[in-house]
């Protein structure tokens, strides 16, 4: 059947794409196939088959590989065709691709960023236009007792003490 052959071609293409992406990430991290397989908890031959496009890994295996490579599982899911790419956002993309922070730290930063975006959307004027920034010269004068060095809006979905406990850099 032509449809089955077409589907097989799409799956094969996705497997090769994710495999070559994993190989590129592994080589950039200067890690051998054997080392990555050990870190990801998969066999060396299986990882080699994934990289060559002979096998299409499950979401669970992709998650293990992502952790071992210190890349976002979301990126691997999109490359493998498991997830649809979301709307491009430079801030989110920078957080997700940063190799200097852990997956948990990335998630916390994304949660904070999303919370701020939602809060700003909720306070848009009726016309939907973003708020105009007022220069310091145009601001209304305030008394010293009302000045705050940094006002951080309260966010119901993020609790610093709860969410940052146990998170270490590196």
C-alpha positions as CSV (number, residue, x, y, z in Angstrom):
1,X,0.0,0.0,0.0
2,X,1.4,3.4,-0.9
3,X,0.2,5.0,2.3
4,X,2.2,2.5,4.4
5,X,5.3,3.1,2.4
6,X,4.9,6.9,2.8
7,X,4.5,6.5,6.5
8,X,7.5,4.3,6.7
9,X,9.5,6.9,4.8
10,X,8.4,9.7,7.2
11,X,9.3,7.6,10.3
12,X,12.7,6.7,8.7
13,X,13.4,10.3,7.9
14,X,12.5,11.4,11.5
15,X,14.7,8.7,12.9
16,X,17.7,9.8,10.8
17,X,17.1,13.5,11.7
18,X,17.0,12.8,15.5
19,X,19.9,10.4,15.2
20,X,22.1,12.9,13.4
21,X,21.1,15.6,15.8
22,X,22.0,13.4,18.8
23,X,25.3,12.6,17.2
24,X,26.0,16.3,16.6
25,X,25.2,17.2,20.2
26,X,27.3,14.3,21.5
27,X,30.3,15.3,19.4
28,X,29.9,18.9,20.5
29,X,30.0,17.7,24.1
30,X,33.1,15.7,23.3
31,X,31.5,12.5,24.6
32,X,32.0,9.0,23.0
33,X,29.1,6.8,22.1
34,X,30.0,4.5,24.9
35,X,30.1,7.3,27.5
36,X,26.7,8.7,26.4
37,X,25.1,5.3,26.3
38,X,26.3,4.7,29.9
39,X,25.1,8.1,31.1
40,X,21.7,7.7,29.4
41,X,21.3,4.1,30.6
42,X,21.0,2.5,27.2
43,X,23.2,0.0,25.4
44,X,26.0,1.1,23.3
45,X,24.7,-0.7,20.2
46,X,21.2,0.7,20.6
47,X,22.6,4.3,20.8
48,X,24.7,3.7,17.8
49,X,21.6,2.5,15.9
50,X,19.7,5.6,16.9
51,X,22.5,7.8,15.7
52,X,22.6,6.0,12.4
53,X,18.8,6.4,11.9
54,X,18.1,2.7,12.2
55,X,16.1,3.0,15.3
56,X,13.6,5.6,16.5
57,X,13.9,6.1,20.3
58,X,10.9,6.3,22.6
59,X,10.1,9.5,24.5
60,X,11.5,8.0,27.6
61,X,14.8,7.1,25.9
62,X,15.0,10.6,24.4
63,X,14.5,12.1,27.9
64,X,17.4,10.0,29.2
65,X,19.6,11.1,26.3
66,X,18.6,14.7,26.8
67,X,19.6,14.6,30.5
68,X,22.9,12.9,29.6
69,X,23.7,15.5,27.0
70,X,22.3,18.3,29.2
71,X,20.0,19.5,26.4
72,X,16.3,20.1,26.6
73,X,14.1,17.0,26.2
74,X,11.6,19.3,24.4
75,X,14.2,20.0,21.7
76,X,14.7,16.2,21.1
77,X,11.0,15.6,21.1
78,X,10.5,18.2,18.4
79,X,13.4,16.8,16.4
80,X,11.9,13.3,16.7
81,X,8.4,14.5,15.6
82,X,6.8,13.7,19.0
83,X,6.0,17.4,19.8
84,X,5.0,20.2,17.5
85,X,7.3,23.2,17.6
86,X,5.8,26.0,19.7
87,X,5.8,29.6,18.7
88,X,9.3,30.9,18.6
89,X,10.4,33.0,21.5
90,X,14.0,34.2,21.9
91,X,13.9,34.1,25.7
92,X,12.5,30.6,25.9
93,X,14.9,29.4,23.2
94,X,17.9,30.8,25.1
95,X,16.8,29.2,28.3
96,X,16.1,25.8,26.7
97,X,19.4,25.6,24.8
98,X,21.6,26.9,27.7
99,X,24.0,24.1,28.7
100,X,25.2,25.9,31.8
101,X,22.1,25.2,33.9
102,X,20.2,22.0,34.8
103,X,16.8,20.9,33.4
104,X,15.2,21.8,36.8
105,X,16.7,25.3,36.7
106,X,15.5,25.7,33.1
107,X,12.0,24.7,34.1
108,X,12.0,27.2,37.0
109,X,13.2,30.0,34.8
110,X,10.6,29.2,32.2
111,X,7.9,29.1,34.9
112,X,9.0,32.5,36.2
113,X,9.1,34.0,32.6
114,X,5.7,32.6,31.8
115,X,4.3,33.9,35.0
116,X,5.6,37.4,34.2
117,X,4.2,37.3,30.6
118,X,0.8,36.2,31.9
119,X,0.8,38.9,34.5
120,X,1.7,41.5,31.8
121,X,-1.0,40.2,29.4
122,X,-3.6,40.5,32.2
123,X,-2.8,44.1,32.7
124,X,-2.9,45.2,29.1
125,X,-5.0,48.2,28.3
126,X,-8.4,47.6,26.7
127,X,-7.1,48.3,23.3
128,X,-4.6,45.4,23.7
129,X,-1.6,47.7,23.1
130,X,1.4,47.2,25.3
131,X,2.0,49.7,28.1
132,X,4.0,52.7,27.1
133,X,7.3,53.0,29.0
134,X,7.6,56.3,30.8
135,X,11.0,57.8,31.0
136,X,12.4,58.7,34.4
137,X,12.0,62.4,33.6
138,X,8.2,62.0,32.8
139,X,7.5,59.9,35.9
140,X,5.4,61.4,38.7
141,X,7.6,62.3,41.7
142,X,7.3,60.0,44.7
143,X,8.2,60.5,48.3
144,X,11.1,58.6,49.8
145,X,8.8,56.5,51.9
146,X,7.0,55.1,48.8
147,X,10.2,54.4,46.8
148,X,11.3,50.8,46.6
149,X,14.6,49.8,45.1
150,X,13.0,46.9,43.3
151,X,9.4,46.0,43.1
152,X,8.9,42.4,42.2
153,X,5.2,41.4,41.5
154,X,3.9,38.5,43.5
155,X,3.3,35.4,41.4
156,X,0.9,32.8,42.7
157,X,2.6,29.9,40.7
158,X,6.1,30.4,41.9
159,X,7.4,30.2,45.5
160,X,11.1,31.0,45.6
161,X,11.8,29.0,48.8
162,X,9.9,26.0,47.6
163,X,11.0,25.9,44.0
164,X,14.7,26.8,44.5
165,X,15.4,24.5,47.4
166,X,17.9,21.9,46.5
167,X,18.8,23.4,43.1
168,X,22.5,23.8,42.6
169,X,24.4,25.2,39.7
170,X,26.3,22.7,37.6
